[in-house]
Structures are given as C-alpha cells and as structure tokens.
Amino acid sequence: PITDFVKDLGITDERGYIITNELMEPVEGIYAAGDVRQKVLRQVVTATNDGAIVGQQVGQGLNN
C-alpha cells in the first residue's frame, strides 16, 4: 500500500497497511478507506463500503 505519508504516526502494520477500527479510524479524527487498510479481503466493493462509512462518520462530525 502507498502509506509512507503516515508511517511516522505509528498506525500501520509491518507491511504498511493502516490498522483501523470498525469506523475506519486508526485514531479518532483520522480515517482510512480502501486497499490501504489492514484486512483479509481486498476488492473494489470493500473499498466502496469503507468510503461510505468514512463519509457517514465525517458527515456526522459536521452536524455536531
């Protein structure tokens, strides 16, 4: 994955994938979606789902 820009944050695994919770956050307020996330299945459908979850979380944050 192309995640060198976050490697100093300590949020990636040994292969460079970003480790997230179920809300796609490696840490609160930072989001990761798609094939940069640590997960078992890699495909476009899961990336689209991840992006939708992030969009929902960001939208909720704007409404608070």
LUMFITI-847076 format. One record per residue: x, y, z negated of N, C-alpha, C, CB in turn; residue number from 1; residue in three letters. Coordinates in steps of 0.1 Angstrom, whole numbers, padded with zeros to 4 digits. Each point is the difference from the previous one (the first is absolute). Glycine has a CB too. Layout:
BEGIN
n.u|n.v|n.w|ca.u|ca.v|ca.w|c.u|c.v|c.w|cb.u|cb.v|cb.w|k|r
X|Y|Z|X|Y|Z|X|Y|Z|X|Y|Z|NUM|ALA
...
//
This chain:
BEGIN
n.u|n.v|n.w|ca.u|ca.v|ca.w|c.u|c.v|c.w|cb.u|cb.v|cb.w|k|r
0008|-0012|0000|-0008|0012|0000|0009|0013|0000|-0018|-0013|-0012|1|PRO
0012|0023|0017|0008|0013|0001|-0004|0008|-0013|0001|0000|0026|2|ILE
0006|-0003|-0037|-0003|0006|-0013|0012|0007|-0006|-0018|-0017|-0003|3|THR
0028|0019|0010|0012|0006|-0005|-0002|0013|-0007|0013|-0011|0018|4|ASP
-0024|0019|-0013|-0003|0013|-0006|-0005|-0001|-0014|-0005|0008|0023|5|PHE
0001|-0020|-0028|-0004|-0001|-0014|0009|-0010|-0008|-0024|0004|0008|6|VAL
0035|-0008|-0003|0008|-0010|-0007|0005|0005|-0013|0007|-0009|0022|7|LYS
-0005|0022|-0024|0005|0006|-0012|-0011|0001|-0011|0017|0012|0013|8|ASP
-0029|-0014|-0009|-0011|0001|-0010|-0002|-0013|-0008|-0011|0016|0015|9|LEU
0018|-0027|-0011|-0002|-0013|-0007|-0013|-0006|0001|0016|0009|-0016|10|GLY
-0023|-0008|0028|-0013|-0006|0002|0000|-0011|0010|-0010|0022|-0006|11|ILE
0022|-0026|0011|0001|-0010|0010|0005|-0013|-0006|0003|0017|0018|12|THR
-0006|-0028|-0011|0006|-0013|-0005|0014|-0002|0007|-0023|-0010|-0003|13|ASP
0029|-0001|0001|0013|-0002|0005|0001|0000|0016|0005|-0013|-0021|14|GLU
-0016|0011|0027|-0001|0000|0015|-0004|0014|0006|-0005|-0024|-0001|15|ARG
0002|0033|-0008|-0004|0014|0004|-0015|0002|0001|0021|0000|0012|16|GLY
-0029|-0010|-0015|-0014|0003|0000|-0005|0007|-0013|-0003|-0021|0014|17|TYR
-0006|0030|-0012|-0005|0008|-0011|-0010|-0008|-0009|0003|0021|0014|18|ILE
-0001|-0022|-0027|-0009|-0007|-0009|-0011|0009|-0004|0020|-0015|-0008|19|ILE
-0032|0011|0010|-0012|0008|-0003|-0010|-0007|-0009|0003|0012|0021|20|THR
-0012|-0005|-0027|-0011|-0006|-0007|-0012|-0001|0009|0008|0010|-0022|21|ASN
-0019|-0014|0018|-0012|-0002|0008|-0005|0012|0007|-0006|-0019|-0014|22|GLU
0010|0031|0009|-0004|0013|0005|0010|0005|0010|-0013|0005|-0021|23|LEU
0023|-0013|0025|0011|0003|0009|0010|0010|-0005|-0016|-0004|0018|24|MET
0017|0005|-0032|0009|0009|-0006|0012|-0007|-0006|-0019|0015|-0005|25|GLU
0031|-0011|0009|0011|-0006|-0007|0002|0007|-0014|0011|-0005|0022|26|PRO
-0015|0018|-0022|-0001|0008|-0013|-0012|0009|0003|0025|-0001|-0006|27|VAL
-0030|0006|-0005|-0012|0009|0002|0003|0012|0008|-0008|-0007|-0022|28|GLU
-0001|0009|0032|0002|0012|0009|0008|-0002|0012|-0002|0013|-0020|29|GLY
0009|-0025|0022|0007|-0003|0012|-0007|-0013|0005|0022|0010|-0008|30|ILE
-0025|-0009|0021|-0007|-0011|0007|0009|-0007|0011|-0022|0012|-0005|31|TYR
0020|-0025|0007|0006|-0007|0011|-0010|-0009|0006|0022|0000|-0012|32|ALA
-0022|-0001|0025|-0009|-0008|0008|0006|-0006|0012|-0018|0015|-0007|33|ALA
0013|-0027|0010|0005|-0007|0012|0012|-0009|-0003|-0008|0019|0013|34|GLY
0016|-0021|-0002|0010|-0010|-0001|0012|0004|-0008|-0007|-0006|0022|35|ASP
0007|0018|-0029|0011|0003|-0009|-0003|-0005|-0014|0005|0020|0013|36|VAL
-0017|-0025|-0015|-0004|-0005|-0014|0005|-0015|-0001|-0020|0015|-0001|37|ARG
0023|-0018|-0011|0003|-0014|-0003|-0013|-0008|-0001|0021|0007|-0013|38|GLN
-0022|-0017|0022|-0012|-0009|0000|0003|-0012|0008|-0015|0020|-0002|39|LYS
0006|-0030|0001|0002|-0013|0007|-0003|0001|0015|-0005|-0011|-0022|40|VAL
-0007|0017|0025|-0005|0001|0014|0003|0013|0006|-0018|-0016|-0006|41|LEU
0024|0016|0018|0003|0012|0007|-0007|0000|0014|0023|0002|-0011|42|ARG
-0032|0008|0012|-0007|0001|0013|-0007|0014|0000|-0003|-0025|0002|43|GLN
-0002|0029|0010|-0006|0013|0002|-0012|0001|-0009|0009|0001|0023|44|VAL
-0017|-0011|-0024|-0012|0001|-0008|0002|0003|-0014|-0010|-0017|0015|45|VAL
0020|0012|-0021|0003|0003|-0014|0006|0014|-0001|0004|-0024|-0005|46|THR
0003|0029|0015|0005|0014|-0001|-0011|0009|0001|0021|-0007|0011|47|ALA
-0031|0004|-0003|-0012|0009|0002|-0008|0000|-0014|-0001|-0005|0025|48|THR
0000|-0006|-0031|-0007|-0001|-0013|0008|0008|-0010|-0009|-0022|0005|49|ASN
0022|0021|-0006|0008|0007|-0009|-0002|0015|0002|0017|-0019|-0001|50|ASP
-0017|0024|0013|-0001|0014|0003|-0014|0005|-0004|0015|-0003|0019|51|GLY
-0025|-0005|-0018|-0014|0004|-0004|0000|0001|-0016|-0010|-0011|0020|52|ALA
0017|0002|-0027|0000|0001|-0014|0007|0013|-0005|0000|-0025|-0001|53|ILE
0012|0028|0008|0007|0012|-0003|-0008|0012|0002|0021|-0011|0006|54|VAL
-0028|0012|0006|-0009|0011|0003|-0010|0002|-0010|0004|-0004|0024|55|GLY
-0010|-0007|-0029|-0011|0001|-0010|0006|0006|-0013|-0012|-0019|0010|56|GLN
0024|0014|-0014|0006|0005|-0012|0004|0015|0001|0009|-0023|-0004|57|GLN
-0003|0027|0015|0003|0014|0002|-0012|0009|0000|0020|-0007|0013|58|VAL
-0031|0002|-0007|-0013|0007|0001|-0006|0002|-0014|-0003|-0008|0023|59|GLY
0004|-0002|-0031|-0005|0001|-0014|0008|0009|-0008|-0008|-0023|0001|60|GLN
0021|0024|0001|0009|0009|-0007|-0003|0015|0004|0017|-0018|-0001|61|GLY
-0021|0020|0013|-0003|0014|0004|-0013|0004|-0006|0012|-0004|0021|62|LEU
-0021|-0005|-0024|-0013|0003|-0006|0000|0002|-0015|-0010|-0012|0019|63|ASN
0021|0009|-0025|0001|0001|-0015|0005|0014|-0004|0005|-0025|-0002|64|ASN
//
